[in-house]
Amino acid sequence: MSENIYHDQIIEWSKRTDHIASLKNFHCKATASNPLCGDRISVEMELNGDVIKSMAYQVKGCVLCKASSAVLAERARGLRFDDLNVIYSELDKALKSSADNPDSFPEGYRLFFPVRSHKSRHSCVLLPFNAVDKAISEYRASTLKEI
Amino acid sequence: MAFDTKISADEFSILRSFGKKGAFHYLDNAAMAQTPDCVINAMVEHDTTRRSNVKRGVHSLAEAATAAFEGARDTVARYLCVKDSDEIIFTSGTTAGINILAHSLGLMFERNDEILISQLEHHSNIIPWQIIQQRQGVRVRYLPVTSDGRINLERAEDLIKSRTKIVAVTHGSNVTGAITDVRNLARITHEKGAFLMLDGAQTAPGGPIDLPGLKADFYLFSGHKVFGPTGIGILWGRKEILEKIPPALGGGEMIQDVGLEKSTFLGPPHRFEAGTPPVTQAIGLAAALEWLSRQDITGMRNHLKRLTLRIMEGLSGLDNRINILGPEQGSERLPLVSFSVDGLHPHDICQVMNDRHGVALRGGFQCAQPLHVFYKLDGSTRASLAMYNNDKDVDAFLNGMEDCLKILR
């Protein structure tokens, strides 16, 4: 039997509903889904330039996807797009890494350390990032058009 | 005498080795069955004594390999109870077989022709036809599903029309376990001049198939679900039909005469087997079917029926949030049980069952998203059985589910 990825911290985060909402004023939004399991997350973000002022989401997904959504929404406030990209990239890299070191995970995301050995579940953790990345890309594309 | 699962399990190295490492209960057989040692040995023997390309060389190895390969075709024909092994086409699996059929038969379709499938189908029996629809302007129509997870055959009379060229449906659902009653469907289909294709991926593992009795025109299955290797499957078709269908894939092995302007093709099955076929896998498939045919099929079916019923009864009594998909308890079904649990995600259930109880399940859309849309579900969890499963596996599953419901509450 393999390492338990459903530890208390992940279960606890998966139950948080602080940012499960719709924003009255949002600048960008996007939906990402996983065709294998049916997980779906829709995100909305209020921005100040390239800084995220707030993020809200609606999610239908597994414990990992819900926990990751909650962590991301909690930590997104005040981040620049580039900062978020770095976290996304580091998290992706840490999940794929064979290093047995929780410190390879970005701060705030170390609870996902046990997921690294479950390759088919990486996409559950990364799905909220896919949605945010899509929202930002579409926002950037639309602002470029306006220029 | 009761069916002896100990003897069956002992024939599988993987079950013996995993069993030594701790709790291991493999209930994902509908996705892929395990392979007995005799099948693996048959492939090793082939690759270490007869490995060569087939139907090309005249040297001893080529002759031996060709004889073994064509012998494997004869074995498949016997398993399907058909007399002419020229009706047996080797493919790389059911998905490849349906694609070959769709793209080949599709060459004969005209605009506004219709293809009838069902909402119950595996994606491999939806997407190939949708591709033909987009390419040729034909129309894919769907037989609806009944609330107990069967194809609604009462609609067949309405939906099969003179424009319908093929009715392509599952012989047994990989999600609901419902077995399609094809007798009336075959009659209606043929009365309207259409062909009947059955996806046998889930029914072929149950023992030899009486294909003449099914009255179908095409039948497909995969090696990896009948205790054989991956990368091999069968497309069976009636010879008189296969002879009229142009090949969609070209290459070596399938030609009669090649010119710069035009080429001619061999008859079936070779015209549908372009390129070097999966020779070793065909040998493995034949070994698997021979092994399966030697089993006590009636005993195996009764054993699986009893375990399936135990799972259904156990789940029903566990928690009222559990919803079992498919035919009701006591009705005939494949040895698999799919279910949803209100508020719980299938992947969470599968992960906890694996990590804490060593139970291997399948969760998600199970390659049948339209069926889950019908059920208004974002996925389901499936336990599927094979003859080496026993009461301990069912106990582990039910105990694990009880634990799972507590943990994920």
Boltz contact constraints between the chains, C-beta under 6 A:
constraints:
  - contact:
      token1: [A, 1]
      token2: [B, 355]
      max_distance: 6.0
  - contact:
      token1: [A, 1]
      token2: [B, 358]
      max_distance: 6.0
  - contact:
      token1: [A, 2]
      token2: [B, 355]
      max_distance: 6.0
  - contact:
      token1: [A, 4]
      token2: [B, 355]
      max_distance: 6.0
  - contact:
      token1: [A, 36]
      token2: [B, 364]
      max_distance: 6.0
  - contact:
      token1: [A, 37]
      token2: [B, 347]
      max_distance: 6.0
  - contact:
      token1: [A, 37]
      token2: [B, 364]
      max_distance: 6.0
  - contact:
      token1: [A, 37]
      token2: [B, 379]
      max_distance: 6.0
  - contact:
      token1: [A, 38]
      token2: [B, 365]
      max_distance: 6.0
  - contact:
      token1: [A, 38]
      token2: [B, 378]
      max_distance: 6.0
  - contact:
      token1: [A, 38]
      token2: [B, 379]
      max_distance: 6.0
  - contact:
      token1: [A, 60]
      token2: [B, 378]
      max_distance: 6.0
  - contact:
      token1: [A, 62]
      token2: [B, 345]
      max_distance: 6.0
  - contact:
      token1: [A, 62]
      token2: [B, 347]
      max_distance: 6.0
  - contact:
      token1: [A, 62]
      token2: [B, 348]
      max_distance: 6.0
  - contact:
      token1: [A, 63]
      token2: [B, 348]
      max_distance: 6.0
